Amino acid sequence: MNKLTEIMGIATISAGLIFAPGCIKKEGNEKTKTPPPQVELTDSETIEGSIVKVEDIVVEYTLYNKCRCYDETKSKKMSYITVQSYEGHKKLIYPWGIGQKPGIANITFKPITSEKNFSSCELINATHNIKYDCKDDGSTFFADGLIMAENGIEYKL
């Protein structure tokens, strides 16, 4: 195959990908998409308390990439952390993985000010800021707050 034929083939494939259905921006009648509801968070708060229970969970969700026209099912490992402090019990979600342990700690989290039950997509959007349309299976999570930083739990030894 000579160079000119090779270049023409690459150009044809590239043009086909650029102008594939779903990637062409439509002028005029395009409906404005409303963003998915977000979990309303307030400023960070730090409490000192005892982590009395850690429950590992897997949050599953499906991303839809309009431009590429495919769904991709993903999952994130997270932990429910129950904290006993002077103020009472708080159920927090640590969205940065699993492996937390019971113990006394300073915990920095963002309290949830809106509805405390939310979907997988709302949880993923609030913690990981995904870029694609999200679908979930309808399961809900309950929490008093989200530990937004990976180092949001500082154990006291």
Secondary structure as UniProt FT lines:
FT   HELIX           3..18
FT   TURN            21..22
FT   STRAND          45..65
FT   TURN            66..69
FT   STRAND          70..85
FT   TURN            86..87
FT   STRAND          88..94
FT   TURN            95..96
FT   STRAND          103..112
FT   STRAND          117..119
FT   HELIX           120..128
FT   STRAND          133..135
FT   STRAND          140..142
FT   STRAND          145..146
FT   TURN            150..151
FT   STRAND          153..155
//
